[in-house]
């Protein structure tokens, strides 16, 4: 049993005192090269850095939308639907990423009680960087506010959550760092929304998010020709790399670019180095996992480079204890639909809308029975048996309850399809278990995409289908009409449980994501919602904290009560009175981290650890 201690920030396990935790206005001033920008700077290890100004009605933080524009349920329009400008794409990407992460309801407090969304003038610079050994680059974007505080040099290094694009951490990192005079550098960690389509094989996504015919060196994602008609490729699933294994390295490379961007933007104050600039790494979900991987880096080659790290609800596979996402996700996708029919979940609207058990959940119990995975004859008993199985595998009641959302929105399958392809490193070859991505006609048949659909993917998509008009195709679904998802999901589970070449390849990729202990001397705050149903604390955050503490590492671990994984979903009627936002606690923790670093006796340079 984990003993929780509570404070104004939430509840923690063995809490260390004081340290704690995806729509626009009319585009007015376009993005132009800044007349006063210093000449482009190129170092031996970094590409040319060119800045774009964001000021006035098109600011650095929200693209001129402000809180009201972000709350709008109508996305910022494109003046020409098939040919949006780079400024329009950027504004829409900001809208969709704020809305995809934050709880923007007035009663939620984001933007009013916490998170300052006042206009921030400044400059941005984007590049494509490639890690040694990788076949595809990752997007890196530096934001430097005009009010950068030269007397307290601060660089926030942010990692996009989920598989989102390079703006995928703005609701946390930019909204916290930019108003405080910190520069912020982002990475999409080689996932993101640079989709490719076989119906338009000449189109690639460029640095500014537009689609055009460019060389491989100018494109964020490239693929060999002939990858199948009516097939759409996403970078996370189809790059042929195993990007997750390198998420910590992506973060550190982004940090190095952030320093180079500061050198280029502020040459009179250069050089900016790890030694003289305060570096704070932060991320949530997959971004949180990337932060934990990043603090393993530099143990031998260059010593300290981070002043503090915040990992929020991290997807991390601890070195000891815990379970990897593909394991518990493929298990939940099979067993949880039936388990949710247990009487204890009868009050959940997502489980029994109108008080009636969805036929799909009943069918799943029948599938488990037919496969010999449960023995009971009637549905209530089958549900109890499925629930008992999950409990025996370490699932806690709160995570199963919140997991009802994953079942309602088919989230387990969507994540598993992408991760199976990434871990199997299938690239442009057929994806595992007969899955694929395509646009569908009203009959569910793959169809050609339109130019207007394709140009919006970069700003609108989340990096993992389904969404933004891209659907999952399932070649095995027709074989089991009563439970069409069953054949594909059992195939995915067999990849994990099997003992063949395909399983060994997948297991090797998952093993490459296993975390090492954090190095000593880096202040680490780890915050996880107790009710997280997507990345359960028992398998991830709590398990990581217990393992690290058992090996003598100091970290502040907070397990926030009544908090689940998706702040943006708190607006759902079934969720509004049930959960509190994670980001509120994250902002409070960041304020605490900042205060601690400032009080350490050094306004510029490394804090004393």
C-alpha positions as CSV (number, residue, x, y, z in Angstrom):
1,X,0.0,0.0,0.0
2,X,1.2,3.5,-0.8
3,X,0.8,6.0,1.9
4,X,-0.1,9.4,0.6
5,X,0.7,12.7,2.3
6,X,-1.4,15.8,1.3
7,X,-0.6,19.4,0.9
8,X,-2.1,22.4,-1.0
9,X,-0.5,21.0,-4.1
10,X,-2.1,17.6,-3.8
11,X,-1.0,14.3,-2.3
12,X,2.5,12.8,-2.4
13,X,4.2,9.6,-1.6
14,X,7.0,10.3,0.9
15,X,6.9,13.9,0.0
16,X,10.1,15.9,0.1
17,X,9.3,19.3,1.6
18,X,8.7,22.4,-0.6
19,X,9.4,20.8,-4.1
20,X,6.3,19.5,-5.7
21,X,4.4,19.4,-10.1
22,X,-6.6,20.3,-28.5
23,X,-9.6,27.0,-32.6
24,X,-9.2,31.6,-34.3
25,X,-9.5,35.4,-34.9
26,X,-8.8,36.9,-38.4
27,X,-5.1,36.9,-39.3
28,X,-3.9,40.4,-39.3
29,X,-0.2,41.0,-39.2
30,X,1.4,38.1,-41.1
31,X,4.6,36.4,-40.2
32,X,7.5,38.2,-41.8
33,X,11.2,38.0,-41.4
34,X,12.2,40.4,-38.6
35,X,13.9,43.5,-40.0
36,X,16.0,43.8,-36.9
37,X,16.8,40.1,-36.6
38,X,20.6,39.4,-36.5
39,X,22.1,37.5,-39.4
40,X,21.4,33.8,-39.5
41,X,23.9,31.9,-37.5
42,X,25.1,28.4,-38.2
43,X,27.3,26.3,-35.9
44,X,29.2,23.2,-36.7
45,X,26.4,21.0,-35.4
46,X,23.3,23.1,-36.1
47,X,21.6,24.3,-39.3
48,X,21.0,27.9,-40.3
49,X,18.7,29.6,-37.8
50,X,16.2,32.0,-39.3
51,X,13.6,33.8,-37.2
52,X,10.0,34.8,-37.8
53,X,8.4,37.6,-35.8
54,X,5.1,37.1,-33.9
55,X,3.8,40.4,-32.6
56,X,0.7,42.5,-32.4
57,X,-2.4,40.6,-33.4
58,X,-0.4,37.4,-34.1
59,X,1.6,36.9,-30.9
60,X,4.1,34.2,-29.9
61,X,1.9,32.4,-27.4
62,X,-1.6,32.0,-28.9
63,X,-1.3,33.5,-32.4
64,X,-3.6,36.3,-31.4
65,X,-6.4,34.1,-30.3
66,X,-6.2,34.8,-26.7
67,X,-8.3,32.9,-24.2
68,X,-11.6,33.6,-25.9
69,X,-10.3,32.4,-29.3
70,X,-8.9,29.2,-27.8
71,X,-12.3,28.5,-26.2
72,X,-14.1,28.8,-29.5
73,X,-15.4,25.5,-30.8
74,X,-14.9,26.7,-34.4
75,X,-11.3,26.3,-35.6
76,X,-9.6,29.3,-37.1
77,X,-10.4,29.4,-40.8
78,X,-8.2,29.1,-43.8
79,X,-8.9,31.9,-46.4
80,X,-8.1,29.4,-49.1
81,X,-9.1,25.9,-48.0
82,X,-6.6,24.1,-50.3
83,X,-3.7,26.5,-49.7
84,X,-3.5,27.9,-46.2
85,X,-0.7,30.2,-45.4
86,X,2.0,29.3,-42.9
87,X,0.5,31.8,-40.5
88,X,-2.9,30.2,-40.7
89,X,-1.5,26.7,-40.2
90,X,0.4,27.9,-37.2
91,X,-2.6,29.6,-35.6
92,X,-4.8,26.5,-36.1
93,X,-2.1,24.2,-34.8
94,X,-2.0,26.4,-31.6
95,X,-5.8,26.2,-31.3
96,X,-5.9,22.5,-31.7
97,X,-3.0,21.8,-29.3
98,X,-4.3,24.1,-26.5
99,X,-7.8,22.5,-26.9
100,X,-6.4,19.0,-27.0
101,X,-4.5,19.3,-23.7
102,X,-6.1,21.9,-21.4
103,X,-9.4,22.2,-19.7
104,X,-10.6,25.5,-21.2
105,X,-14.0,25.7,-19.6
106,X,-14.4,29.0,-17.7
107,X,-15.1,27.1,-14.5
108,X,-11.8,25.1,-15.0
109,X,-9.6,28.1,-14.3
110,X,-7.1,27.7,-17.1
111,X,-6.2,31.1,-18.4
112,X,-7.9,32.9,-15.5
113,X,-6.7,31.3,-12.2
114,X,-3.6,29.7,-13.6
115,X,-1.8,30.0,-17.0
116,X,-1.3,33.5,-18.3
117,X,-2.4,33.8,-21.9
118,X,-1.8,37.5,-22.3
119,X,-0.1,38.3,-25.7
120,X,3.6,37.6,-25.8
121,X,5.6,39.3,-28.6
122,X,8.7,37.5,-29.8
123,X,10.3,35.3,-32.4
124,X,10.3,31.7,-33.5
125,X,12.8,29.5,-35.3
126,X,12.2,26.0,-36.6
127,X,14.6,23.3,-37.8
128,X,14.7,19.7,-38.6
129,X,17.3,17.7,-36.6
130,X,18.3,14.1,-37.0
131,X,19.8,11.9,-34.3
132,X,22.7,9.6,-35.2
133,X,21.3,6.3,-36.5
134,X,17.8,7.6,-37.2
135,X,16.3,7.7,-40.7
136,X,13.8,10.5,-40.0
137,X,14.3,13.9,-38.4
138,X,12.4,15.5,-35.5
139,X,11.0,19.0,-35.6
140,X,12.5,21.4,-33.1
141,X,11.1,24.9,-32.5
142,X,12.5,27.7,-30.4
143,X,10.4,30.5,-29.0
144,X,12.2,33.6,-27.7
145,X,10.1,36.3,-26.1
146,X,11.0,39.9,-26.5
147,X,11.0,40.1,-22.7
148,X,13.6,37.4,-22.4
149,X,15.2,38.0,-19.0
150,X,18.9,38.4,-19.6
151,X,19.6,38.6,-15.9
152,X,18.2,35.2,-15.2
153,X,18.8,33.2,-18.3
154,X,16.1,30.5,-18.5
155,X,15.4,27.9,-21.2
156,X,12.4,25.6,-20.9
157,X,12.9,22.4,-22.9
158,X,9.5,20.9,-23.8
159,X,8.4,17.6,-25.3
160,X,5.1,17.2,-27.1
161,X,2.6,15.0,-25.4
162,X,1.2,11.9,-27.1
163,X,2.3,11.8,-30.7
164,X,1.4,15.4,-31.3
165,X,3.2,17.9,-33.5
166,X,5.8,20.4,-32.4
167,X,3.3,22.7,-30.7
168,X,2.1,19.8,-28.6
169,X,3.4,21.2,-25.3
170,X,2.3,24.8,-25.7
171,X,-0.5,24.6,-23.1
172,X,2.1,23.6,-20.4
173,X,5.5,24.9,-21.4
174,X,4.8,28.0,-23.4
175,X,2.0,29.2,-21.2
176,X,4.2,28.9,-18.2
177,X,7.6,29.9,-19.6
178,X,7.0,32.7,-22.1
179,X,5.2,35.1,-19.7
180,X,8.1,34.6,-17.2
181,X,10.7,35.7,-19.7
182,X,12.0,32.2,-20.4
183,X,12.8,31.0,-23.9
184,X,11.0,27.7,-24.8
185,X,12.3,25.1,-27.2
186,X,10.0,22.3,-28.3
187,X,10.5,18.9,-30.0
188,X,7.9,16.5,-31.5
189,X,10.4,13.7,-30.7
190,X,10.1,12.3,-34.3
191,X,6.4,11.7,-34.1
192,X,4.0,14.5,-35.0
193,X,1.6,15.3,-37.8
194,X,3.7,15.2,-41.0
195,X,1.4,12.7,-42.7
196,X,2.0,11.2,-46.2
197,X,-0.6,10.0,-48.6
198,X,-0.2,7.5,-51.5
199,X,-2.8,9.5,-53.4
200,X,-0.4,12.4,-53.5
201,X,3.1,10.8,-53.3
202,X,4.8,13.9,-54.5
203,X,3.6,15.9,-51.5
204,X,5.8,16.3,-48.5
205,X,5.4,18.5,-45.4
206,X,7.9,21.3,-45.1
207,X,9.3,23.2,-42.1
208,X,6.4,25.7,-42.1
209,X,3.7,23.0,-42.1
210,X,2.7,23.4,-45.8
211,X,2.6,20.6,-48.3
212,X,4.7,20.8,-51.5
213,X,7.1,19.0,-53.7
214,X,10.4,19.4,-51.9
215,X,13.6,17.3,-51.6
216,X,14.0,14.7,-48.9
217,X,16.4,17.1,-47.0
218,X,13.6,19.8,-46.9
219,X,10.9,17.4,-45.7
220,X,9.9,16.5,-42.1
221,X,9.0,12.9,-43.2
222,X,9.8,11.0,-46.3
223,X,9.0,7.5,-47.5
224,X,9.8,5.2,-50.4
225,X,7.5,5.3,-53.4
226,X,4.8,2.6,-53.9
227,X,3.5,2.3,-50.4
228,X,-0.1,1.3,-51.5
229,X,-3.1,3.1,-52.8
230,X,-5.4,4.7,-50.3
231,X,-2.8,4.4,-47.6
232,X,-1.8,7.2,-45.3
233,X,1.4,7.1,-43.4
234,X,2.0,8.7,-40.0
235,X,5.5,9.4,-38.8
236,X,5.3,7.7,-35.4
237,X,3.9,4.5,-36.9
238,X,5.6,4.3,-40.3
239,X,9.0,6.0,-40.1
240,X,10.8,2.7,-39.7
241,X,12.6,4.0,-36.6
242,X,11.7,3.2,-33.0
243,X,11.5,6.9,-32.0
244,X,10.4,6.1,-28.4
245,X,13.8,4.6,-27.6
246,X,15.4,8.0,-28.3
247,X,12.9,10.4,-26.8
248,X,15.4,11.5,-24.1
249,X,18.1,12.1,-26.8
250,X,15.5,14.2,-28.8
251,X,15.0,16.4,-25.7
252,X,18.7,17.0,-25.2
253,X,19.3,17.8,-28.9
254,X,16.4,20.2,-28.7
255,X,18.0,21.9,-25.7
256,X,21.2,22.3,-27.6
257,X,19.3,23.9,-30.5
258,X,17.6,26.2,-28.0
259,X,21.0,27.5,-26.8
260,X,22.1,28.1,-30.4
261,X,18.8,29.9,-31.1
262,X,19.5,32.2,-28.2
263,X,23.0,32.9,-29.5
264,X,21.5,33.9,-32.9
265,X,18.7,36.0,-31.4
266,X,20.8,37.7,-28.7
267,X,24.4,37.9,-30.0
268,X,25.4,40.6,-27.6
269,X,24.6,38.2,-24.7
270,X,26.1,35.1,-26.3
271,X,27.3,32.5,-25.7
272,X,24.5,30.7,-24.1
273,X,25.6,27.4,-22.7
274,X,24.4,24.6,-20.4
275,X,26.8,26.1,-17.8
276,X,25.4,29.7,-17.8
277,X,21.7,29.1,-18.7
278,X,19.1,27.7,-16.4
279,X,17.6,24.6,-18.1
280,X,14.2,23.3,-17.0
281,X,12.8,20.2,-18.8
282,X,9.1,19.4,-18.8
283,X,6.6,17.2,-20.5
284,X,3.4,15.3,-19.9
285,X,2.3,11.8,-20.9
286,X,4.8,10.7,-23.6
287,X,6.5,14.0,-23.0
288,X,6.9,13.2,-19.3
289,X,8.4,9.9,-20.2
290,X,10.9,11.7,-22.5
291,X,11.9,13.9,-19.6
292,X,12.6,10.9,-17.4
293,X,14.7,9.4,-20.2
294,X,16.6,12.6,-20.7
295,X,17.8,12.8,-17.2
296,X,19.7,9.6,-17.8
297,X,21.8,11.4,-20.4
298,X,25.1,13.1,-19.7
299,X,26.3,10.9,-16.8
300,X,29.7,10.4,-18.3
301,X,30.2,12.6,-21.3
302,X,29.4,16.1,-20.1
303,X,28.1,16.1,-16.6
304,X,25.2,18.2,-15.5
305,X,23.1,20.1,-18.0
306,X,19.7,20.2,-16.4
307,X,18.7,22.4,-13.4
308,X,15.3,20.8,-12.8
309,X,12.9,18.4,-14.5
310,X,9.1,18.0,-14.3
311,X,7.5,14.8,-15.6
312,X,3.7,14.9,-15.6
313,X,1.7,11.6,-15.8
314,X,4.7,10.1,-17.6
315,X,4.5,7.1,-20.0
316,X,7.6,5.4,-18.7
317,X,8.7,1.8,-18.4
318,X,10.7,1.6,-15.2
319,X,13.9,-0.3,-14.9
320,X,12.2,-2.5,-12.2
321,X,8.5,-2.9,-11.5
322,X,5.8,-1.4,-13.6
323,X,4.7,-2.5,-17.1
324,X,5.1,-1.1,-20.6
325,X,2.2,0.5,-22.4
326,X,2.0,-2.2,-25.1
327,X,1.6,-4.9,-22.4
328,X,-1.1,-3.3,-20.3
329,X,-2.8,-1.6,-23.2
330,X,-3.3,-4.8,-25.2
331,X,-4.6,-6.5,-22.1
332,X,-7.0,-3.7,-21.3
333,X,-8.3,-3.5,-24.9
334,X,-9.4,-7.2,-24.6
335,X,-10.6,-7.4,-21.1
336,X,-11.8,-4.0,-20.0
337,X,-15.0,-3.8,-22.1
338,X,-16.4,-6.9,-20.4
339,X,-15.1,-5.9,-17.0
340,X,-16.9,-2.5,-17.2
341,X,-20.2,-4.4,-17.1
342,X,-19.7,-5.3,-13.5
343,X,-22.4,-3.8,-11.3
344,X,-20.0,-1.5,-9.6
345,X,-19.7,0.6,-12.8
346,X,-23.4,0.9,-13.4
347,X,-23.5,4.6,-12.5
348,X,-20.9,5.5,-15.2
349,X,-22.7,7.2,-18.1
350,X,-20.0,6.1,-20.5
351,X,-20.6,2.5,-19.6
352,X,-24.4,2.4,-19.4
353,X,-25.9,5.3,-21.5
354,X,-29.5,5.5,-20.7
355,X,-29.0,2.6,-18.2
356,X,-28.5,0.1,-21.0
357,X,-25.4,-2.0,-21.4
358,X,-23.9,-1.4,-24.9
359,X,-24.1,-4.5,-27.1
360,X,-20.4,-4.2,-27.9
361,X,-19.5,-4.7,-24.3
362,X,-21.8,-7.7,-24.0
363,X,-20.2,-9.1,-27.2
364,X,-16.8,-8.8,-25.7
365,X,-17.7,-10.9,-22.7
366,X,-19.0,-13.5,-25.2
367,X,-15.7,-13.4,-27.1
368,X,-13.7,-14.0,-24.0
369,X,-16.0,-16.9,-23.1
370,X,-15.7,-18.4,-26.6
371,X,-11.9,-18.1,-26.5
372,X,-11.8,-20.0,-23.2
373,X,-10.4,-17.0,-21.4
374,X,-13.3,-16.9,-18.9
375,X,-15.6,-19.7,-17.8
376,X,-18.9,-18.1,-16.6
377,X,-22.0,-18.6,-18.6
378,X,-24.0,-15.4,-17.9
379,X,-22.9,-11.8,-18.7
380,X,-22.8,-10.5,-15.1
381,X,-20.6,-13.4,-13.9
382,X,-18.4,-13.0,-17.0
383,X,-18.0,-9.3,-16.1
384,X,-17.0,-10.2,-12.6
385,X,-14.5,-12.7,-13.9
386,X,-13.0,-10.2,-16.3
387,X,-12.7,-7.6,-13.6
388,X,-11.0,-10.1,-11.3
389,X,-8.5,-10.8,-14.0
390,X,-7.6,-7.2,-14.4
391,X,-7.3,-6.8,-10.6
392,X,-5.0,-9.8,-10.5
393,X,-2.8,-8.2,-13.1
394,X,-2.3,-5.0,-11.0
395,X,-5.2,-2.8,-12.3
396,X,-6.7,-0.6,-9.7
397,X,-10.4,0.3,-9.5
398,X,-9.9,4.0,-10.2
399,X,-7.9,3.3,-13.3
400,X,-10.5,0.9,-14.6
401,X,-13.2,3.4,-14.0
402,X,-11.4,6.2,-15.8
403,X,-10.5,3.6,-18.5
404,X,-14.2,3.6,-19.5
405,X,-13.3,6.7,-21.6
406,X,-10.6,4.7,-23.4
407,X,-13.2,2.1,-24.3
408,X,-15.9,4.6,-25.3
409,X,-13.5,6.4,-27.7
410,X,-11.6,3.2,-28.8
411,X,-8.4,4.8,-27.5
412,X,-6.7,1.5,-26.6
413,X,-6.9,0.2,-30.2
414,X,-5.7,3.6,-31.7
415,X,-2.6,3.6,-29.6
416,X,-1.8,0.0,-30.0
417,X,-2.1,0.1,-33.8
418,X,0.5,2.9,-34.0
419,X,2.8,1.4,-31.4
420,X,2.7,-2.0,-32.9
421,X,3.9,-0.6,-36.2
422,X,6.6,1.5,-34.6
423,X,7.9,-1.3,-32.4
424,X,7.8,-3.7,-35.3
425,X,9.6,-1.1,-37.4
426,X,7.5,-2.0,-40.4
427,X,8.1,1.4,-42.0
428,X,6.2,1.6,-45.3
429,X,5.6,-2.2,-45.4
430,X,2.2,-3.6,-44.3
431,X,1.5,-2.8,-40.7
432,X,1.0,-5.6,-38.1
433,X,-2.2,-7.5,-37.8
434,X,-3.8,-6.2,-41.0
435,X,-4.2,-2.6,-39.8
436,X,-3.6,0.5,-41.9
437,X,-4.7,4.2,-42.2
438,X,-7.0,5.7,-44.8
439,X,-9.8,8.2,-45.4
440,X,-13.1,6.4,-45.7
441,X,-16.3,6.9,-47.7
442,X,-19.7,6.7,-46.0
443,X,-19.7,2.9,-46.5
444,X,-16.4,2.6,-44.7
445,X,-14.4,1.9,-47.8
446,X,-11.0,3.5,-48.3
447,X,-11.2,6.5,-50.7
448,X,-8.9,9.1,-52.2
449,X,-8.2,12.2,-50.0
450,X,-8.8,15.8,-51.1
451,X,-6.2,18.5,-51.2
452,X,-8.2,20.4,-48.5
453,X,-8.1,17.4,-46.2
454,X,-4.4,16.9,-46.6
455,X,-3.3,20.5,-46.0
456,X,-5.2,20.5,-42.7
457,X,-3.5,17.4,-41.2
458,X,-0.5,19.2,-40.0
459,X,-2.5,21.6,-37.8
460,X,-5.5,19.5,-37.0
461,X,-4.2,15.9,-36.4
462,X,-3.0,14.5,-33.1
463,X,-0.3,12.2,-34.6
464,X,-2.3,9.0,-34.0
465,X,-5.3,8.1,-36.1
466,X,-8.3,8.1,-36.0
467,X,-8.8,11.8,-36.3
468,X,-8.6,14.7,-38.8
469,X,-10.4,12.5,-41.4
470,X,-7.9,9.7,-41.1
471,X,-9.3,6.3,-39.9
472,X,-7.9,3.0,-38.9
473,X,-8.6,0.2,-41.4
474,X,-8.9,-3.3,-40.0
475,X,-8.5,-6.2,-42.5
476,X,-9.7,-8.8,-40.0
477,X,-12.8,-7.0,-38.7
478,X,-15.3,-8.6,-41.2
479,X,-14.3,-12.1,-39.9
480,X,-16.1,-11.6,-36.6
481,X,-19.3,-9.5,-37.2
482,X,-20.5,-9.7,-33.5
483,X,-17.2,-8.3,-32.2
484,X,-15.3,-6.9,-35.2
485,X,-12.4,-5.5,-33.1
486,X,-11.6,-8.9,-31.5
487,X,-9.5,-10.5,-34.2
488,X,-7.2,-7.6,-34.6
489,X,-6.8,-7.0,-30.9
490,X,-6.1,-10.7,-30.2
491,X,-3.4,-10.5,-32.9
492,X,-1.9,-7.5,-31.2
493,X,-1.9,-9.3,-27.8
494,X,-0.3,-12.3,-29.5
495,X,2.6,-10.0,-30.6
496,X,3.3,-9.4,-26.9
497,X,2.7,-12.9,-25.6
498,X,4.2,-14.8,-28.6
499,X,7.5,-16.4,-29.1
500,X,8.3,-15.9,-32.8
501,X,10.4,-13.5,-34.9
502,X,7.6,-10.8,-34.9
503,X,7.2,-10.9,-31.2
504,X,11.0,-10.9,-30.5
505,X,11.3,-7.8,-32.7
506,X,8.6,-6.0,-30.9
507,X,10.0,-7.0,-27.5
508,X,13.4,-5.8,-28.4
509,X,12.0,-2.4,-29.3
510,X,10.0,-2.2,-26.1
511,X,13.1,-3.2,-24.1
512,X,14.9,-0.3,-25.7
513,X,12.4,2.1,-24.1
514,X,13.1,0.8,-20.6
515,X,14.2,3.6,-18.3
516,X,17.5,3.7,-16.4
517,X,17.8,5.3,-13.0
518,X,17.9,9.1,-13.0
519,X,21.3,10.5,-12.3
520,X,21.9,12.0,-9.0
521,X,21.8,15.8,-8.5
522,X,18.9,16.7,-10.8
523,X,15.9,18.0,-8.9
524,X,13.0,15.9,-10.3
525,X,9.3,16.4,-9.7
526,X,7.0,13.6,-10.9
527,X,3.2,14.1,-10.7
528,X,0.7,11.5,-11.7
529,X,-3.1,11.4,-11.4
530,X,-4.2,8.6,-9.0
531,X,-7.2,7.9,-11.3
532,X,-5.2,7.8,-14.6
533,X,-6.9,5.2,-16.8
534,X,-4.5,5.5,-19.8
535,X,-1.1,5.5,-18.1
536,X,-2.0,3.9,-14.7
537,X,0.1,5.0,-11.7
538,X,0.7,1.4,-10.6
539,X,2.5,0.6,-13.9
540,X,4.2,3.9,-14.5
541,X,4.7,7.0,-12.3
542,X,4.3,5.3,-8.9
543,X,6.3,2.3,-10.0
544,X,9.1,4.6,-11.3
545,X,9.2,6.6,-8.1
546,X,9.3,3.6,-5.9
547,X,12.1,2.0,-8.0
548,X,14.1,5.3,-8.0
549,X,13.8,5.9,-4.3
550,X,14.7,2.3,-3.5
551,X,18.0,2.9,-5.3
552,X,18.8,6.1,-3.4
553,X,17.5,8.7,-5.8
554,X,15.7,11.7,-4.5
555,X,12.6,12.9,-6.2
556,X,9.3,14.6,-5.3
557,X,6.5,12.3,-6.3
558,X,2.9,13.6,-6.1
559,X,-0.1,11.3,-6.7
560,X,-2.9,13.7,-7.3
561,X,-6.3,12.5,-6.1
562,X,-9.4,12.7,-8.3
563,X,-7.2,13.3,-11.4
564,X,-7.1,11.3,-14.6
565,X,-5.1,11.6,-17.8
566,X,-6.9,14.0,-20.1
567,X,-7.6,17.5,-18.8
568,X,-9.4,18.3,-22.1
569,X,-11.9,15.6,-21.4
570,X,-13.0,17.0,-18.1
571,X,-15.6,19.0,-20.1
572,X,-17.4,15.8,-20.9
573,X,-20.7,15.7,-18.8
574,X,-19.7,12.3,-17.4
575,X,-16.4,13.7,-16.1
576,X,-17.1,17.3,-15.0
577,X,-17.8,16.7,-11.4
578,X,-15.5,13.7,-11.1
579,X,-12.0,14.9,-11.8
580,X,-9.7,17.9,-11.3
581,X,-7.3,19.2,-13.8
582,X,-3.7,18.0,-13.7
583,X,-2.3,21.2,-15.3
584,X,-3.3,23.4,-12.3
585,X,-1.0,21.4,-10.1
586,X,1.7,21.4,-12.8
587,X,1.7,25.2,-12.9
588,X,1.9,25.4,-9.1
589,X,4.8,22.9,-9.1
590,X,6.6,24.9,-11.8
591,X,6.2,28.0,-9.8
592,X,7.7,26.2,-6.8
593,X,10.6,24.9,-8.9
594,X,11.3,28.4,-10.3
595,X,11.3,29.9,-6.8
596,X,13.7,27.2,-5.5
597,X,16.1,27.8,-8.3
598,X,16.0,31.5,-7.9
599,X,16.6,31.2,-4.2
600,X,19.5,28.9,-4.7
601,X,21.8,31.9,-4.8
602,X,22.4,32.1,-8.5
603,X,20.4,34.3,-10.9
604,X,22.4,33.3,-13.9
605,X,23.9,29.8,-14.4
606,X,23.5,26.6,-12.7
607,X,21.8,26.3,-9.4
608,X,23.7,24.7,-6.5
609,X,22.4,21.2,-6.2
